């Protein structure tokens, strides 16, 4: 494995072949994984670095917002509706939503929407108003009515709701904290998602934990999600969708007796053939070890792609995945509709149903905040999931089998970044809120306790967060060889974290998988680590023996065979981490690997701060410099919209370019530092890729503008704005014009990779501000000198142009 220099500058990285993302359907083509869940990943977000892992030169936001919803005084016993009416002179729905939003703990995402409390007194008063309000009065004033809301309400038990309509929210809070699980479950089926989202605002962290310790919704026929159990989704991501990388990471999890909920890979490409290959390797592991009836596998591509894979290759898929939004518009970002999801759910009559991922702030960061707060948005997603769970049960009943819907939810809590929330305390609060809301919706809820490199959270902080959250007993966490995801470049939970949690909190793995781990030999009859604990080569050898009973070699011979050693070495050379062995404790990462991961994280935080050096920009031929409205790097980090529009004085430079071009060109190349300027300026990156890209575009018949637009503090949407100004006033409304945007990716992996975002709509579309967006854009991700196809930037450039050609025919 390559090492960083002492100065944490350029990594010495192995060469590799890169298989990058191909054109995907609609907005789903931008889900580079899915979890490329599209949260934040699309925005070209960036962050800051100061010396030392996890440090942050931007002081964390104060515990209260400097401005926002001010509620200086309230009347004795006054409720939300009475207060809004008194202050505004009549009922004002927008102010109503703001007052309820002000009851939230402070988060940057609510502040950006203008609905965070202005100070602690305002927050306290908002909570008092909400506590005094009757459930029925709140139900009668929904935040927003649309098809998602209608489905949520349809799935809510009307009789149970009628029984609590007269309760004040304070009474509901007391009920949830004082009653038994059975009593709570009899009521919670009648609680609409908005009410569940509001009730958690009234609880402190200890009270949220109490709800988590009371309500459990285990998956049918298992202990997953049951009291005292805490499972794992193995997340075997590969930067290249290499099935060998995926296989070895699953072996790695099993070596630590981790993995009982799902084997769930986030794909780079959502092409049917690629997704099918991933599904097959995951299925093969389960079939080989006779675990296919114990746990499912899943490739987290768009649900339409998974359905197509199953159609073309029956039996290859198991659990189906989809990211969910809280409103019709938010779901459109994922190329999802209520009707589509209901139709998919109606096909899930087998053992394994649906798997959903969500996260606070996803809706607002995609422009669909609708004037209400992140917690209520998140709760509506859980209501959507609850309704789809009912549809799966109906499908099973119609098929004549017992109603046992295997449906669960994963909250990807910290994936977006500091524009949603920044600190470890906020991450804990978010996770505790979401656990309580998920459980009150009747769902087994797992967590991705995670952080981006531009949050004020480091590797050690994540351990602290885990310890604060675990008493609430979520159903499961993510499990990776290290805390650093090799494909998504974010920080999450490692296999070793699960080992530590089991030791500290006494949580158990699902009984059937625990029995398998004993049979495998990584733990003994008492559940203690054996000599093979953490030995990935041992588990791989057991897999080979199980797959090929005729193989007469011993386990030791397979472990030490050159082909085994070569295969493992190849995985590591592709930048995929494998945790071999452990430190002083079974839950300690191997010290050498721990040191290396910390170096990578430190390099990532340095990269996030970086801007394109003037000396590098001077090497780009025919540069036209533009800039966005971000005041500085800090503003760019904390307020993403500032990087999405070219500033007015820079727009004039684009207008000059438009006049010079006079409509002669159909492709404009743009370059932005995005998340990581080093990914642009490192030798062998854009300096080699740019001329190759131009050559391939011209060879394909495109008329490429001679200038290169270099944008300071530019996010992906800055490219759309460039297209609006450059093309929107051209005369030929039906002609197609392209922006090809080269932008830095999230740092933290070994590659310092950049992406190419492509969009090629008509002039008529460019002429309508805001019309061109992610839903008609394609991305080719993960480009670097170490990832070019066949070690050749020209070969990768040819792939990019091929993808642009595909987009031209599909949109």
Buried (B, 14 or more C-beta within 10 A) or exposed (E): BEEBEEEBEBBEBBEBBBBBBBBBBBBBBBBBBBBBBBBBBBBBBBBBBEEEBBEBEBEBBEEBBEEBBEBEEBEEEBBBBBBBBEEEEEEBEEBBBBBBBBBBBBBBBBBBBBBBBBBEBBBBBBBBBBBBBBBBBBBEBBBBEBEBBBBBBEBBBEEBBEBBBEBBBBBBBEBBBEBEBEEBBBBBBBBBBBBBBBBBBBBEBEBBBBBBBBBBBBBBEBBBBBEEBBBBBBBBBBBBBBBBBBBBBBBBBBBBBBBBBBBBBBBBBBBBEBBBBBBBBBBBBBBBBEBBEBBBBBBBBBBBBBBBBBEEBEEBBBBBBBBBBBBBBBBBBBBBBBEBBBEBBBBBBBBBBBBBBBBBBBBBBBBBBBBBBBBBBBBBBBBBBBBBBBBBBBBBEEEEEEEBBBBBBBBBBBBBBBBBBBBBBBBBBBBBBBBBBBBBBBBBBBBBBBBBBBBBBBBEBBBBBBBBBBBBBBBBBBBBBBBBBBBBBBBBBBBBBBBBBBEEBEBBBBBBBBEBBBEBBBBEEEEEBBEBBBBBBBBBBBBBBBEEEEEEBEBEEBBEBEEBEEBBEBBBBBBBBBBBBBBEEBBBBBEEBBEBBBBBBBBBBBBBBBBBBEEBBEEBEEEBBBBBBBEEBBBBBBBBBBBBBBBEEBBEBBEEBBEEBEBEBBBBBBBBBBBBBBBBBBEBBBBBBBBBBBBBBEEBEBEBBEBBBBBBBBBBBBBBBBBBBBBBEBEEEEBBBBBBBBBBBBBBBBBBBBBBBBBBBBBBBBBEEEBBBBBBBBBBBBBBBBBBBEBEBBBBBBBBBBBBBBBBEEB
